[in-house]
Amino acid sequence: ADEIQQLKKTTGSLRDELESAQYQLEEEVQKTRLQNRNEIRHLKQTVERLRDELEDKHAQ
Protein backbone atom coordinates (compact mmCIF):
# COMPACT_ATOMS: atom_id res chain seq x y z
CA ALA A 1 0.00 0.00 0.00
CA ASP A 2 2.88 2.36 0.77
CA GLU A 3 4.32 1.70 -2.67
CA ILE A 4 1.00 2.58 -4.32
CA GLN A 5 0.74 5.79 -2.30
CA GLN A 6 4.28 6.71 -3.31
CA LEU A 7 3.50 6.04 -6.98
CA LYS A 8 0.35 8.15 -6.78
CA LYS A 9 2.33 11.00 -5.23
CA THR A 10 5.03 10.75 -7.89
CA THR A 11 2.44 10.63 -10.66
CA GLY A 12 0.70 13.71 -9.27
CA SER A 13 4.00 15.54 -9.01
CA LEU A 14 4.94 14.65 -12.59
CA ARG A 15 1.53 15.78 -13.81
CA ASP A 16 2.02 19.15 -12.09
CA GLU A 17 5.47 19.54 -13.66
CA LEU A 18 4.08 18.68 -17.09
CA GLU A 19 1.25 21.20 -16.77
CA SER A 20 3.71 23.85 -15.67
CA ALA A 21 6.02 23.09 -18.61
CA GLN A 22 3.08 23.20 -21.05
CA TYR A 23 2.01 26.56 -19.63
CA GLN A 24 5.55 27.94 -20.00
CA LEU A 25 5.72 26.65 -23.56
CA GLU A 26 2.43 28.30 -24.44
CA GLU A 27 3.65 31.60 -22.95
CA GLU A 28 6.84 31.41 -25.02
CA VAL A 29 4.87 30.60 -28.17
CA GLN A 30 2.62 33.63 -27.60
CA LYS A 31 5.65 35.85 -26.97
CA THR A 32 7.35 34.60 -30.14
CA ARG A 33 4.19 35.17 -32.19
CA LEU A 34 3.98 38.74 -30.94
CA GLN A 35 7.65 39.39 -31.72
CA ASN A 36 7.23 37.93 -35.20
CA ARG A 37 4.15 40.04 -35.82
CA ASN A 38 6.02 43.17 -34.74
CA GLU A 39 9.00 42.24 -36.90
CA ILE A 40 6.76 41.67 -39.94
CA ARG A 41 4.99 44.99 -39.37
CA HIS A 42 8.34 46.74 -39.13
CA LEU A 43 9.60 45.12 -42.34
CA LYS A 44 6.42 46.08 -44.19
CA GLN A 45 6.81 49.68 -43.04
CA THR A 46 10.41 49.66 -44.26
CA VAL A 47 9.32 48.31 -47.65
CA GLU A 48 6.65 51.02 -47.92
CA ARG A 49 9.15 53.73 -47.02
CA LEU A 50 11.69 52.47 -49.56
CA ARG A 51 9.01 52.21 -52.24
CA ASP A 52 7.94 55.80 -51.55
CA GLU A 53 11.55 56.99 -51.74
CA LEU A 54 12.06 55.23 -55.07
CA GLU A 55 8.84 56.64 -56.50
CA ASP A 56 9.87 60.13 -55.38
CA LYS A 57 13.24 59.78 -57.11
CA HIS A 58 11.60 58.61 -60.33
CA ALA A 59 9.10 61.45 -60.19
CA GLN A 60 11.87 64.07 -60.05
N, CA, C and O atoms as a GROMACS GRO file, in nm:
protein
  240
    1ALA      N    1   0.083  -0.121   0.000
    1ALA     CA    2   0.000   0.000   0.000
    1ALA      C    3   0.087   0.126   0.000
    1ALA      O    4   0.055   0.225  -0.066
    2ASP      N    5   0.197   0.121   0.074
    2ASP     CA    6   0.288   0.236   0.077
    2ASP      C    7   0.344   0.265  -0.062
    2ASP      O    8   0.358   0.380  -0.103
    3GLU      N    9   0.376   0.156  -0.132
    3GLU     CA   10   0.432   0.170  -0.267
    3GLU      C   11   0.331   0.238  -0.360
    3GLU      O   12   0.367   0.324  -0.439
    4ILE      N   13   0.206   0.198  -0.348
    4ILE     CA   14   0.100   0.258  -0.432
    4ILE      C   15   0.084   0.405  -0.399
    4ILE      O   16   0.072   0.488  -0.489
    5GLN      N   17   0.084   0.438  -0.271
    5GLN     CA   18   0.074   0.579  -0.230
    5GLN      C   19   0.189   0.661  -0.287
    5GLN      O   20   0.170   0.773  -0.336
    6GLN      N   21   0.309   0.603  -0.280
    6GLN     CA   22   0.428   0.671  -0.331
    6GLN      C   23   0.415   0.694  -0.482
    6GLN      O   24   0.447   0.801  -0.533
    7LEU      N   25   0.368   0.591  -0.553
    7LEU     CA   26   0.350   0.604  -0.698
    7LEU      C   27   0.247   0.710  -0.731
    7LEU      O   28   0.265   0.788  -0.825
    8LYS      N   29   0.138   0.714  -0.654
    8LYS     CA   30   0.034   0.815  -0.678
    8LYS      C   31   0.091   0.956  -0.657
    8LYS      O   32   0.062   1.047  -0.734
    9LYS      N   33   0.172   0.970  -0.552
    9LYS     CA   34   0.233   1.100  -0.523
    9LYS      C   35   0.327   1.142  -0.637
    9LYS      O   36   0.324   1.257  -0.682
   10THR      N   37   0.409   1.047  -0.681
   10THR     CA   38   0.503   1.075  -0.789
   10THR      C   39   0.429   1.111  -0.917
   10THR      O   40   0.467   1.204  -0.988
   11THR      N   41   0.324   1.037  -0.947
   11THR     CA   42   0.244   1.063  -1.066
   11THR      C   43   0.183   1.203  -1.060
   11THR      O   44   0.186   1.277  -1.158
   12GLY      N   45   0.129   1.238  -0.945
   12GLY     CA   46   0.070   1.371  -0.927
   12GLY      C   47   0.174   1.481  -0.946
   12GLY      O   48   0.148   1.584  -1.009
   13SER      N   49   0.291   1.457  -0.891
   13SER     CA   50   0.400   1.554  -0.902
   13SER      C   51   0.444   1.570  -1.047
   13SER      O   52   0.466   1.682  -1.093
   14LEU      N   53   0.456   1.459  -1.118
   14LEU     CA   54   0.494   1.464  -1.259
   14LEU      C   55   0.388   1.537  -1.342
   14LEU      O   56   0.420   1.613  -1.433
   15ARG      N   57   0.262   1.512  -1.309
   15ARG     CA   58   0.153   1.578  -1.381
   15ARG      C   59   0.162   1.730  -1.362
   15ARG      O   60   0.145   1.807  -1.456
   16ASP      N   61   0.188   1.772  -1.238
   16ASP     CA   62   0.202   1.915  -1.209
   16ASP      C   63   0.318   1.976  -1.288
   16ASP      O   64   0.305   2.084  -1.345
   17GLU      N   65   0.431   1.904  -1.291
   17GLU     CA   66   0.546   1.954  -1.366
   17GLU      C   67   0.514   1.966  -1.514
   17GLU      O   68   0.552   2.064  -1.579
   18LEU      N   69   0.445   1.867  -1.567
   18LEU     CA   70   0.408   1.868  -1.709
   18LEU      C   71   0.317   1.986  -1.740
   18LEU      O   72   0.337   2.056  -1.839
   19GLU      N   73   0.217   2.007  -1.656
   19GLU     CA   74   0.125   2.120  -1.677
   19GLU      C   75   0.200   2.252  -1.673
   19GLU      O   76   0.174   2.342  -1.753
   20SER      N   77   0.292   2.263  -1.579
   20SER     CA   78   0.371   2.385  -1.567
   20SER      C   79   0.456   2.406  -1.692
   20SER      O   80   0.464   2.518  -1.744
   21ALA      N   81   0.518   2.300  -1.741
   21ALA     CA   82   0.602   2.309  -1.861
   21ALA      C   83   0.517   2.346  -1.982
   21ALA      O   84   0.560   2.427  -2.065
   22GLN      N   85   0.397   2.288  -1.993
   22GLN     CA   86   0.308   2.320  -2.105
   22GLN      C   87   0.266   2.467  -2.100
   22GLN      O   88   0.257   2.533  -2.203
   23TYR      N   89   0.240   2.516  -1.980
   23TYR     CA   90   0.201   2.656  -1.963
   23TYR      C   91   0.316   2.748  -2.005
   23TYR      O   92   0.294   2.846  -2.076
   24GLN      N   93   0.437   2.714  -1.962
   24GLN     CA   94   0.554   2.794  -2.000
   24GLN      C   95   0.574   2.793  -2.150
   24GLN      O   96   0.605   2.896  -2.211
   25LEU      N   97   0.558   2.676  -2.211
   25LEU     CA   98   0.572   2.665  -2.356
   25LEU      C   99   0.472   2.754  -2.427
   25LEU      O  100   0.507   2.826  -2.520
   26GLU      N  101   0.347   2.749  -2.382
   26GLU     CA  102   0.243   2.830  -2.444
   26GLU      C  103   0.275   2.979  -2.431
   26GLU      O  104   0.254   3.056  -2.525
   27GLU      N  105   0.325   3.020  -2.315
   27GLU     CA  106   0.365   3.160  -2.295
   27GLU      C  107   0.474   3.200  -2.393
   27GLU      O  108   0.469   3.308  -2.453
   28GLU      N  109   0.573   3.112  -2.409
   28GLU     CA  110   0.684   3.141  -2.502
   28GLU      C  111   0.634   3.148  -2.646
   28GLU      O  112   0.678   3.234  -2.722
   29VAL      N  113   0.543   3.059  -2.682
   29VAL     CA  114   0.487   3.060  -2.817
   29VAL      C  115   0.415   3.192  -2.842
   29VAL      O  116   0.433   3.254  -2.948
   30GLN      N  117   0.334   3.236  -2.745
   30GLN     CA  118   0.262   3.363  -2.760
   30GLN      C  119   0.359   3.480  -2.774
   30GLN      O  120   0.340   3.568  -2.857
   31LYS      N  121   0.465   3.479  -2.693
   31LYS     CA  122   0.565   3.585  -2.697
   31LYS      C  123   0.633   3.589  -2.835
   31LYS      O  124   0.651   3.696  -2.894
   32THR      N  125   0.668   3.470  -2.884
   32THR     CA  126   0.735   3.460  -3.014
   32THR      C  127   0.643   3.509  -3.125
   32THR      O  128   0.687   3.579  -3.216
   33ARG      N  129   0.516   3.471  -3.117
   33ARG     CA  130   0.419   3.517  -3.218
   33ARG      C  131   0.412   3.669  -3.222
   33ARG      O  132   0.412   3.730  -3.328
   34LEU      N  133   0.406   3.728  -3.104
   34LEU     CA  134   0.398   3.874  -3.094
   34LEU      C  135   0.523   3.939  -3.153
   34LEU      O  136   0.514   4.036  -3.228
   35GLN      N  137   0.639   3.885  -3.118
   35GLN     CA  138   0.764   3.939  -3.172
   35GLN      C  139   0.767   3.927  -3.324
   35GLN      O  140   0.808   4.020  -3.393
   36ASN      N  141   0.724   3.812  -3.375
   36ASN     CA  142   0.723   3.793  -3.520
   36ASN      C  143   0.629   3.891  -3.587
   36ASN      O  144   0.661   3.948  -3.692
   37ARG      N  145   0.513   3.910  -3.526
   37ARG     CA  146   0.415   4.004  -3.582
   37ARG      C  147   0.474   4.145  -3.588
   37ARG      O  148   0.460   4.216  -3.688
   38ASN      N  149   0.539   4.185  -3.479
   38ASN     CA  150   0.602   4.317  -3.474
   38ASN      C  151   0.712   4.330  -3.578
   38ASN      O  152   0.724   4.433  -3.644
   39GLU      N  153   0.790   4.224  -3.592
   39GLU     CA  154   0.900   4.224  -3.690
   39GLU      C  155   0.843   4.236  -3.832
   39GLU      O  156   0.895   4.314  -3.913
   40ILE      N  157   0.739   4.162  -3.861
   40ILE     CA  158   0.676   4.167  -3.994
   40ILE      C  159   0.621   4.306  -4.020
   40ILE      O  160   0.639   4.361  -4.129
   41ARG      N  161   0.554   4.364  -3.921
   41ARG     CA  162   0.499   4.499  -3.937
   41ARG      C  163   0.612   4.598  -3.967
   41ARG      O  164   0.599   4.683  -4.055
   42HIS      N  165   0.720   4.585  -3.893
   42HIS     CA  166   0.834   4.674  -3.913
   42HIS      C  167   0.892   4.659  -4.054
   42HIS      O  168   0.922   4.758  -4.120
   43LEU      N  169   0.906   4.536  -4.100
   43LEU     CA  170   0.960   4.512  -4.234
   43LEU      C  171   0.868   4.569  -4.341
   43LEU      O  172   0.914   4.627  -4.439
   44LYS      N  173   0.737   4.553  -4.322
   44LYS     CA  174   0.642   4.608  -4.419
   44LYS      C  175   0.651   4.760  -4.424
   44LYS      O  176   0.645   4.819  -4.532
   45GLN      N  177   0.667   4.822  -4.308
   45GLN     CA  178   0.681   4.968  -4.304
   45GLN      C  179   0.808   5.011  -4.377
   45GLN      O  180   0.808   5.111  -4.448
   46THR      N  181   0.915   4.935  -4.358
   46THR     CA  182   1.041   4.966  -4.426
   46THR      C  183   1.024   4.955  -4.577
   46THR      O  184   1.071   5.041  -4.651
   47VAL      N  185   0.957   4.850  -4.622
   47VAL     CA  186   0.932   4.831  -4.765
   47VAL      C  187   0.852   4.949  -4.820
   47VAL      O  188   0.885   5.003  -4.925
   48GLU      N  189   0.747   4.988  -4.748
   48GLU     CA  190   0.666   5.102  -4.792
   48GLU      C  191   0.749   5.229  -4.804
   48GLU      O  192   0.739   5.303  -4.902
   49ARG      N  193   0.832   5.253  -4.703
   49ARG     CA  194   0.915   5.373  -4.702
   49ARG      C  195   1.012   5.372  -4.821
   49ARG      O  196   1.029   5.473  -4.889
   50LEU      N  197   1.075   5.258  -4.844
   50LEU     CA  198   1.169   5.247  -4.956
   50LEU      C  199   1.098   5.265  -5.090
   50LEU      O  200   1.150   5.329  -5.181
   51ARG      N  201   0.979   5.206  -5.101
   51ARG     CA  202   0.901   5.221  -5.224
   51ARG      C  203   0.869   5.368  -5.249
   51ARG      O  204   0.882   5.418  -5.360
   52ASP      N  205   0.826   5.437  -5.143
   52ASP     CA  206   0.794   5.580  -5.155
   52ASP      C  207   0.916   5.660  -5.198
   52ASP      O  208   0.907   5.747  -5.284
   53GLU      N  209   1.032   5.628  -5.138
   53GLU     CA  210   1.154   5.699  -5.174
   53GLU      C  211   1.190   5.677  -5.321
   53GLU      O  212   1.229   5.770  -5.391
   54LEU      N  213   1.176   5.553  -5.366
   54LEU     CA  214   1.206   5.523  -5.507
   54LEU      C  215   1.111   5.597  -5.600
   54LEU      O  216   1.153   5.654  -5.701
   55GLU      N  217   0.983   5.595  -5.566
   55GLU     CA  218   0.884   5.664  -5.650
   55GLU      C  219   0.912   5.814  -5.655
   55GLU      O  220   0.898   5.876  -5.759
   56ASP      N  221   0.952   5.871  -5.542
   56ASP     CA  222   0.987   6.013  -5.538
   56ASP      C  223   1.105   6.043  -5.630
   56ASP      O  224   1.104   6.142  -5.702
   57LYS      N  225   1.206   5.956  -5.626
   57LYS     CA  226   1.324   5.978  -5.711
   57LYS      C  227   1.288   5.970  -5.858
   57LYS      O  228   1.337   6.048  -5.940
   58HIS      N  229   1.201   5.875  -5.893
   58HIS     CA  230   1.160   5.861  -6.033
   58HIS      C  231   1.074   5.978  -6.078
   58HIS      O  232   1.075   6.016  -6.195
   59ALA      N  233   1.000   6.034  -5.986
   59ALA     CA  234   0.910   6.145  -6.019
   59ALA      C  235   0.989   6.273  -6.047
   59ALA      O  236   0.941   6.361  -6.119
   60GLN      N  237   1.107   6.283  -5.990
   60GLN     CA  238   1.187   6.407  -6.005
   60GLN      C  239   1.243   6.422  -6.145
   60GLN      O  240   1.312   6.521  -6.174
   0.00000   0.00000   0.00000
